[in-house]
Amino acid sequence: MHWDGYPSNHLPLLLAAYQHRFAGDAEALAAHLIDSPAVGWNSLGDDLLDGTPEDIRQNLVGQHGSRPSSAIDDMFTPDGSPAERMTCDESASGQGWLEWAYVLHPHGIEVLPLSESDSGSVVAWDQDPTTPYSDAVRAWLPGRRTPPATTVRKPAPLSKPSAKTAHR
């Protein structure tokens, strides 16, 4: 299953990292995400959850299992030259290998579905990181007022038989 670049994976990690590991400092989070790897990230992992309360951490890690972030600092191009820092530009999204982009703003995270738009919907920094998010492109097109969440149906509680029906 491919889930790494999708909102259902990235938003919870980024929101929890902002709220806990980086104590509400979007600039520090951005600096970590941009300056830490020489080239870019292969994947973002649960090391972003350092300092997150255990119940939130378990909820988020339980989705995909524990795994650290992975930088792509040692990648090489097909001609053997070292890879260069990646950017989100028309050539990258036009090739279809970048499906999503995340822009950190002072007021929240903008989620851009690159196959459909050059802008997206913004999720406020104070949003609960355990909120389930949709991976549907249409859910993230510009103009949405609330963060799009997937529908999570909890099973109806089992009713206990009444004393009369239990003894029949």
Phi, psi and chi 1 to 4 in degrees:
 res  aa     phi    psi   chi1   chi2   chi3   chi4
   1 MET       -  130.7  177.4  171.4  145.5      -
   2 HIS   -95.9  117.6  179.3   74.7      -      -
   3 TRP  -137.0   -8.1   44.6  -98.9      -      -
   4 ASP   -60.1  -43.3 -171.7   49.2      -      -
   5 GLY   -88.7   -4.8      -      -      -      -
   6 TYR   -81.8  153.4  -69.7   92.7      -      -
   7 PRO   -56.1  -35.5  -26.4   34.2      -      -
   8 SER   -61.1  -23.1   62.1      -      -      -
   9 ASN   -98.8  -48.8 -178.9   68.2      -      -
  10 HIS   -72.1  -43.0  -85.1   36.2      -      -
  11 LEU   -59.4  -48.0  -82.6  174.3      -      -
  12 PRO   -58.3  -42.3  -26.8   36.0      -      -
  13 LEU   -63.3  -46.8  -72.2  173.5      -      -
  14 LEU   -67.6  -40.9  -66.0  169.8      -      -
  15 LEU   -64.4  -46.1  -70.4  167.9      -      -
  16 ALA   -65.5  -40.2      -      -      -      -
  17 ALA   -61.9  -45.6      -      -      -      -
  18 TYR   -60.4  -48.2  169.0   84.3      -      -
  19 GLN   -70.8  -33.0  -66.5  170.3    9.6      -
  20 HIS  -116.3  -66.7  -58.0  -72.3      -      -
  21 ARG   -59.7  -40.5 -180.0  174.9  174.1  179.1
  22 PHE  -104.1   10.6  -65.0   94.5      -      -
  23 ALA    45.5   44.8      -      -      -      -
  24 GLY    77.9   16.8      -      -      -      -
  25 ASP  -104.8   96.0 -172.6  -17.1      -      -
  26 ALA   -63.7  -33.4      -      -      -      -
  27 GLU   -66.6  -39.4  -71.3 -175.3   26.2      -
  28 ALA   -67.0  -40.1      -      -      -      -
  29 LEU   -62.8  -46.5  173.5   58.9      -      -
  30 ALA   -60.9  -43.1      -      -      -      -
  31 ALA   -60.8  -43.1      -      -      -      -
  32 HIS   -61.6  -47.9  171.1   76.1      -      -
  33 LEU   -67.9  -33.7  -66.6  171.1      -      -
  34 ILE   -90.5  -42.3  -65.6  167.4      -      -
  35 ASP   -90.8  -21.1  -62.1  -23.6      -      -
  36 SER   -65.7  -49.7  -67.9      -      -      -
  37 PRO   -88.0  147.5   31.2  -33.8      -      -
  38 ALA   -70.0  -35.2      -      -      -      -
  39 VAL  -111.2  -53.4  175.4      -      -      -
  40 GLY   171.8 -169.6      -      -      -      -
  41 TRP  -106.0  134.6  -66.6  102.9      -      -
  42 ASN   -78.6  -40.8 -173.7   39.5      -      -
  43 SER  -158.4  152.9   65.6      -      -      -
  44 LEU   -97.5  137.2  -62.9  178.2      -      -
  45 GLY  -125.8 -172.3      -      -      -      -
  46 ASP   -75.1   -2.5   60.5    2.8      -      -
  47 ASP   -65.4  -20.9   51.0  -60.1      -      -
  48 LEU   -66.9  -15.4  -74.5  173.9      -      -
  49 LEU   -91.7    6.2  -57.7  176.3      -      -
  50 ASP   -54.2  130.1  -69.4   -8.8      -      -
  51 GLY    87.3   -3.6      -      -      -      -
  52 THR   -78.6  139.0  -59.5      -      -      -
  53 PRO   -53.0  144.4  -26.5   34.9      -      -
  54 GLU   -58.4  -37.7 -166.7   57.7   30.1      -
  55 ASP   -65.2  -38.9   60.3  -32.1      -      -
  56 ILE   -69.8  -44.1  -65.2  172.5      -      -
  57 ARG   -58.3  -47.4 -177.7 -176.8 -177.6   83.2
  58 GLN   -62.7  -38.8  -72.5  -57.9  -44.4      -
  59 ASN   -61.6  -43.2 -178.5  -67.2      -      -
  60 LEU   -77.8  -41.4  -61.3  179.8      -      -
  61 VAL   -70.3  -31.3  169.9      -      -      -
  62 GLY   -62.9  -21.6      -      -      -      -
  63 GLN   -66.0  -40.7  -66.2  178.3   23.8      -
  64 HIS  -132.7    0.7  -56.1  -64.8      -      -
  65 GLY    85.9  156.1      -      -      -      -
  66 SER   -69.2  132.8 -179.3      -      -      -
  67 ARG  -159.6  140.5   60.5 -174.5  171.4   73.5
  68 PRO   -81.6  161.7   29.1  -34.2      -      -
  69 SER   -63.6  151.0  -66.1      -      -      -
  70 SER  -131.0  117.0  170.1      -      -      -
  71 ALA   -84.3  155.9      -      -      -      -
  72 ILE  -110.1   42.1   52.7  176.2      -      -
  73 ASP   -65.2  -23.3  -64.5  -19.5      -      -
  74 ASP  -105.4   18.4   58.8   -7.2      -      -
  75 MET   -78.6  151.1  -72.2 -172.4   63.3      -
  76 PHE  -126.8  152.8  -68.7   89.1      -      -
  77 THR   -78.0  168.4   62.8      -      -      -
  78 PRO   -57.3  -27.4  -27.4   35.1      -      -
  79 ASP   -86.0    3.7   69.6    1.2      -      -
  80 GLY    92.3   -5.9      -      -      -      -
  81 SER   -79.3  152.6   61.4      -      -      -
  82 PRO   -61.9  145.1  -17.3   27.3      -      -
  83 ALA   -67.6  150.9      -      -      -      -
  84 GLU  -106.8  161.3  -65.2 -179.7   20.4      -
  85 ARG   -53.8  134.6 -179.1  170.4  -69.3  -82.9
  86 MET   -85.7  148.3  -70.9 -176.1  -93.7      -
  87 THR  -129.6  162.0   60.8      -      -      -
  88 CYS   -99.1   95.0 -178.6      -      -      -
  89 ASP  -128.9  179.2   60.8   15.2      -      -
  90 GLU   -60.8  -36.0  -73.2 -176.1   29.7      -
  91 SER   -66.7  -37.3   64.5      -      -      -
  92 ALA   -69.7  -48.2      -      -      -      -
  93 SER   -72.5  -31.4   60.0      -      -      -
  94 GLY   -65.0  -26.1      -      -      -      -
  95 GLN   -80.0   -9.9  -66.4  173.6    2.8      -
  96 GLY    83.3    3.1      -      -      -      -
  97 TRP   -93.0  -11.5   62.2  -82.5      -      -
  98 LEU  -112.0  111.7  -76.7  179.6      -      -
  99 GLU   -95.6  -30.6  -63.0  177.0   58.0      -
 100 TRP  -133.7  147.6  -60.7   93.5      -      -
 101 ALA  -133.0  151.2      -      -      -      -
 102 TYR  -127.6  120.2  -58.9   86.6      -      -
 103 VAL  -109.9  123.6  179.4      -      -      -
 104 LEU   -88.2  116.7  -51.7 -175.7      -      -
 105 HIS  -109.0  162.5  -64.2  -76.1      -      -
 106 PRO   -58.7  -28.8  -25.0   33.5      -      -
 107 HIS   -98.8   -7.8   55.6  -76.7      -      -
 108 GLY   162.6 -170.3      -      -      -      -
 109 ILE  -105.6  124.2  -55.6  170.5      -      -
 110 GLU   -90.7  127.7 -177.7  178.2    5.8      -
 111 VAL  -103.6  117.9  179.8      -      -      -
 112 LEU  -109.8  118.5  -71.7   82.8      -      -
 113 PRO   -83.9   95.4   27.5  -29.4      -      -
 114 LEU   -60.9  -23.7  -64.6  175.6      -      -
 115 SER   -74.0  -16.2   63.9      -      -      -
 116 GLU  -122.0  -22.0  -62.5  -69.3  -33.7      -
 117 SER  -157.8  157.4 -179.5      -      -      -
 118 ASP  -102.9   11.1   58.9   -4.7      -      -
 119 SER  -144.1  166.7   61.4      -      -      -
 120 GLY  -149.4 -163.0      -      -      -      -
 121 SER   -94.4  151.5  -64.1      -      -      -
 122 VAL  -109.1  134.1  175.8      -      -      -
 123 VAL  -105.3  124.5  175.9      -      -      -
 124 ALA   -63.5  147.7      -      -      -      -
 125 TRP   -61.3  -25.4  -75.5  119.8      -      -
 126 ASP   -87.8    5.8   62.0   -4.7      -      -
 127 GLN   -63.8  142.3  178.8   72.8   35.3      -
 128 ASP   -61.6  121.5  179.1   -6.1      -      -
 129 PRO   -66.1  -14.9   15.2  -20.5      -      -
 130 THR   -87.9    3.0   63.4      -      -      -
 131 THR   -62.8  132.3  -60.6      -      -      -
 132 PRO   -79.7  128.6   23.0  -26.7      -      -
 133 TYR  -107.9  148.5  -67.9   98.8      -      -
 134 SER   -78.8  146.1  174.1      -      -      -
 135 ASP  -101.5    6.5  -68.2  -31.3      -      -
 136 ALA   -75.3  127.8      -      -      -      -
 137 VAL   -55.1  -45.9  168.5      -      -      -
 138 ARG   -58.7  -29.0  -80.4 -174.2  -90.2  152.6
 139 ALA   -66.2  -20.8      -      -      -      -
 140 TRP  -109.2    5.7  -64.2  100.5      -      -
 141 LEU   -65.2  152.2  -66.3  176.0      -      -
 142 PRO   -55.3  151.9  -17.9   26.2      -      -
 143 GLY    98.5   -1.0      -      -      -      -
 144 ARG   -75.6  136.8  -56.4  -71.5  -72.2 -158.2
 145 ARG   -88.9  -31.0  -70.0 -173.8 -178.3 -175.5
 146 THR  -122.9  154.6   57.9      -      -      -
 147 PRO   -64.3  128.5   16.0  -21.8      -      -
 148 PRO   -71.9  124.9   17.5  -20.5      -      -
 149 ALA  -114.2  150.3      -      -      -      -
 150 THR   -73.1  160.2   57.6      -      -      -
 151 THR   -85.6  119.3  -57.6      -      -      -
 152 VAL  -111.6  114.4  176.3      -      -      -
 153 ARG   -98.4  119.6  -63.8  179.4 -170.0 -103.1
 154 LYS   -84.5  141.7  -66.3 -176.2  179.4  179.3
 155 PRO   -63.9  146.5   15.2  -21.1      -      -
 156 ALA   -63.7  141.6      -      -      -      -
 157 PRO   -64.6  142.9   17.7  -23.9      -      -
 158 LEU   -72.3  130.9  -63.1  174.2      -      -
 159 SER   -86.0  142.8   59.1      -      -      -
 160 LYS   -83.2  139.1  -66.3 -177.8 -179.4  178.3
 161 PRO   -65.2  143.9   18.4  -24.5      -      -
 162 SER   -70.7  166.3   67.5      -      -      -
 163 ALA   -62.2  -34.2      -      -      -      -
 164 LYS   -67.8  -44.4  -69.6 -179.6 -177.1  178.1
 165 THR   -78.9  -22.0   59.3      -      -      -
 166 ALA   -69.7  -27.6      -      -      -      -
 167 HIS   -99.6    5.2  -64.2  -66.4      -      -
 168 ARG   -74.1      -  -73.8 -172.4 -180.0  176.7
